[in-house]
C-alpha cells in the first residue's frame, strides 16, 4: 500500500491496518465505528481534535507497513 497521507480516509486505514485504532483513540477519536469518523480524512480528524497532522501521520505510517 502507498503511504498514508492527510487525504486518506480513516475508514480505509482502519480496514487495512486495524492496529492503528489505538493511535486514533489516543487523539480523542473514541467512536471509530461511527460513520462520521470513518468517513473523515486524516487532516479533517486532526483539525477537529487539535492534533498536528504530520505527527499523527508519522505514527500511523510506522504501523501500516507492519500490517502488510
N, C-alpha and C positions, 0 to 999 in steps of 0.2 A: 504494500500500500504506500501511496505517496505520503509525504509528511503532512501532519495535521496543521491547518492554518487557521487564522482568525475567522475565515469564512466557512469553515467546516461546521456542519450541523451536529449538535451534541448527540442527538439520537443515533446518527451514523457512527460516531465514535464509540458510543456505548454498545452498539451492535457488534462492532468488530473487536473491541477491546473492553469488555465489561470490567476488567480490573482497574480501569480509570475512574470508576464511580467514586471511590474514596477521595480522589483529588477534587472532583466536583463538589462532593459533600463538604470538604474542608473549606470551601469558599462560601458556603451557605446555601448551596443548591440541594435542599433536602427532599424535594419531591421530583426526583429524576424520572419517575414513571408518568408524570402528568404531561399531557400533550404540549402545553406551552413550553415547558423546559426542554423537552426532547426536540422541539422544532426550532429552538434558538440556535444562532451561530455562537461560536466561542466568544467572539467580540461582543455580541449582544449580552451574553451572560455576564461577562466581565464588567460591562458598563452598569448593569443593574446591581451587581454585587460589589462594585467599587474595587475591583481587582485588576492588577496590571496584566494585560493580555499577554505580553511577551513572557512574563514569569510563569503564567499558567500554561502556555504553550510549551515551554521548556520542560515542565513537569510531565505533561501529557505525552510529549514526544519521547521522553525517556521510557515510558511504559509501552507505547504502541508497538515498537519493533519486537518486543518480547512476546507479543500476542501472536506473532506470525509463525 
